[in-house]
Amino acid sequence: MREDDERGYSQFVQGRVTALQRTAYHLCGDWHEAHDLVQAALIRLYRHWPRVSAADSPDAYVRRMLVNVFLDQRRGWWSRHVRPFGDPPELPASTADPAVDLVVDRAVDLQAALVRLSPGQRAVLVLRYWEGLDVAETAAALGCSPGTVKSQTSYAITALRRLLPEYAKETR
């Protein structure tokens, strides 16, 4: 790689690695695995940096790489037969404010429910609701049609309602 491309790659990665790790964590639910996913995506990014840097939206390109690495990993033999559960998220000490404790408890419950969704459904929810992408951007990141994004979102929300019935009752 040319020196100016190398410099551009380094600057791009330094500015985005934290956001990529957060996205990867939401996809897989485990910080160690998230770091591995980001590392694999950054290796792919390095190999294709001249093409990515010339793209209209390098961020979208890298996000798609990250999601593809996650989905590829979930398709492998190991992932289908060995399903380790990630470490529970580090929780702050109980506070004097019950509202804060409730929010923390709900976040833990939601993360546990997300782990039980299929990888595709989890990817759709993470991209739509944590990353804030619209249907078309999510479809582009996943390489599928907008209709698929809508149906997977619907199935995923239905599954979350089934997994978290006490929360579904509160919203009605």
N, C-alpha and C positions, 0 to 999 in steps of 0.2 A: 504494500500500500504506500502511496506517496505521502510525503511528510505533511503536507497541508490537509490531506484526507485524514491522516492519523490524528492530527490536532483537532480537526472538526469532530471526529468520532469521540475523542476524549471529552471535549467540551459538552457535546450532546449528552453523553452518558452521565457525566457529573451532574448535569442539571436535572436529570430525569430518573436517576436510579431509585430515589426514595419513593417516588410515585409508582414506579414499576413494582417495587417490593410490596407496597401496600396493595396494589391490584392483585399481585400474585398471591398474597396472603388471603385476600377475600376469595380468590378462586379455589385455593386448596385447603385453607384453614389451619396451616401449620407454618410457623416462621422458617424453620429449617428447610422445608420443602420449597417455600416461597423463594428463599435465596438461591436454591438450586435451579428453580424455574427461570429466575431472572438471569442467572449466569448462563444457562443454555440459550436463552433468547439473545443475550448480548454477544455470545459467540456467533450466532447466526447473523446478527446485525453487523458484526465486524466483517464477516465474509462478504456481505452484500452492501457495505456502507456507500460505495460510490452510487449505486442505484437508489438507495434509500435517501441519501442526502439530496438527490435531484428530484425526489418525489414532491408532490404538492403538499402532503402532510406527513412528514417523517414520524410524528407522534402516533398517527393512526397506523402507519406501517409497522412500527415497533409494537404497538398494542396488539395488532393482529399476530405478529410473531410470538408474543408472549402467550396469547390464547391458544395458538396452534401448538406450542410446546406443551402447554397444560393438557390439551386434548390428546395429543400424540402419546403423552405419558400415560394417560388414563386408558388408552387402547391396548397397552402392552400386557403381556402375560402376567407379569408381576403384579400390576395394579388390579387385574381381575381376580387374582387368587389370594393376594395378601392385602388386606385392607387395614393398615395401621391407623389408629386414631391419633390425631395431632394432640399436642399438649394443650391443656385448657389455657385460655388466655390469662395473662397475669392480671389479677384483679387488684384494684386499689383497696386499701383497708376500708372497712365499713365506716361510713361517715355518719355524722349526726343527722344528716338530711335524708329522710326515707325516700324522697323523690329521686335523689342521685343513686341510692342503692337499687331502686326499682329499674332505673335506666340501665345500670350495669348488669343486673340480672337478666333483663330482656336481651341485651346484646349477646350475652353468653348463650342464652336459649336460641337466639336466631342463628348464631354461628354453628351451634350443634345441629340445628335443623338443616342448614345449608350443606353441611358435610354429607347428609343423607340423600340429597338430591343427585340426579344424574349429572355428570360433568357438563353436558350441554346446557341443561337447565340452570345450573349454577353459574355458568359463564354468561348466559343471557341476563340473569338477575344482577350480577356484578357489573356488567357493562351498562345496563339500563339504569340501575338505581344508585350504584356507588360511583360509577364513572360519569353518570349523567348524560350518556349518549342517547340520541333519539333512535327511532326504529331503523332508519336507513343507515346510520353510522354503525349501529350494532350489527346489522346485516353485513355491512362491508367488513367489519372486524372479524366476523365469524365465517365469511365466505358463503353466505346462504341468502335466501330471499327474505324480504320484509315480512311476508306471510309466515314463514317459519319462525322468525323472531317473535311475532305476535302469538302464535300458537304455543311456542315453548314458554313464553312468559306466562301465558294463561295456565298451562299445565303446572309450571313451577309454583305459581301463587296458590293454585288449588292444593298442591302437595304440601306447601307450607301451612295452609289452613288446616290440613289434616294432621300435620305433625305438631302444630301449636294451636289446638282447639280453644284453649283458654284465651288466647289473644284475638282469635277470630271473633269470639263472642263479644269482646269489648268494643270492637269497631262498629257493631251493628246498632 
